[in-house]
Amino acid sequence: RTGGRIETIRLADLPPEARETLALIKRGGPFPFPRKDGSTFGNFERRLPLQPRGYYREYTVDTPGARNRGARRLIAGGQPPVVFYYTDDHYSSFRRLRD
């Protein structure tokens, strides 16, 4: 069970940095944070549909001006990724990428 209905977002409406991260995921990297990018996203907040551990992977979306990884992420689900979610508030909310 998730925390409610998940909104969608079109590829064209993602920030350019998120589109760059999506292209990196589809190419298989290299990623700016190799120890974090591609790591298992636990979905502990249960805001995404429940799946077995390891189904979701997280990737950093660059935040211009941030001194650290920032709050933006793309979450890829499945293997190969079949679904993508975007968060710009460090997992408080998600939007599913719409084809």
N, C-alpha and C positions, 0 to 999 in steps of 0.2 A: 504494500500500500504506500502511495506517495502522499505528500502533504497537500495535495490538491492538483487541479488542472495545470498542466505545463503549457505556457504560451509557446508560440512558434516565432521564428525569425527567418527571414529570407537571406540567402547568401549575400545579396547586394546590400542588405541593411547591416551586415556585420561591419565593425570597424576594419580598416585596411590591415591592421596588425593581426586580427583574427583570421582574415582570409589568407594571409601569409603563413600563419601557423597551420591552417588546414592544408595548404599546399605542401608544407614540410611533412605533415603526417602522411599524406598520400604518397610522398616520395620516400618515406622512411628515414627522414632526417637529413643532415645532422641538426640536432636541437641545441638551443642556447643553454639549457640547464640539463645536461645529460644524466645527472643523478636523479633528477625529479621528473623530467619529461618522459612520458611513457610508463611511469610508475602506476601501480594499482590505485584507483580511486575507490575508497571504501564505501562511499554513499552512506556514511554513518548518520547523516541528517535525515536520510530516507526521503529526500526530495525528488529523486529519480525513481523510475520503476524498479522494483526489487529484482535483482539478478544474482546468480552465484558470484562469490568473491572472485575477482580477476576479470570479470566481464568488462568493467569500466577501467579506462586508462586516462590519466590527466596530462594536459600539456599547457605550458605557460603561454599566455598571449601577452606580448610586450606592451607595457604601459609607458608611453613617452614621459620622461621626467621622473619616473619612479627610480628609487635607489636600490630597490630589491625586486623580487618577482612581481610585485603588484598584486592586484586582486582579480585579474582577468584570467580565465582558463577556458580551454575547450576540453570537453570530456568526450572520449570516443568509446562507443559500446560495440562489443562483438569482435569477432576475429575472422576475416579482416573487418575493420570498422564498418558497421552498417547504419549506425545512428550517431549523431553528434549533438551535444548540448553546449551552450555557451553561457557562462556566468561572468558578470562584471562586478560582482559584489562578494567575491570569495565564498561561494557556495550558498549564500542566503537565498538566491533565486536562480532559476535556470530557464533558458528558452531553447526549444528543440529546433535544430536547423532543418528548414523545410527545403525540399528539392526544388 
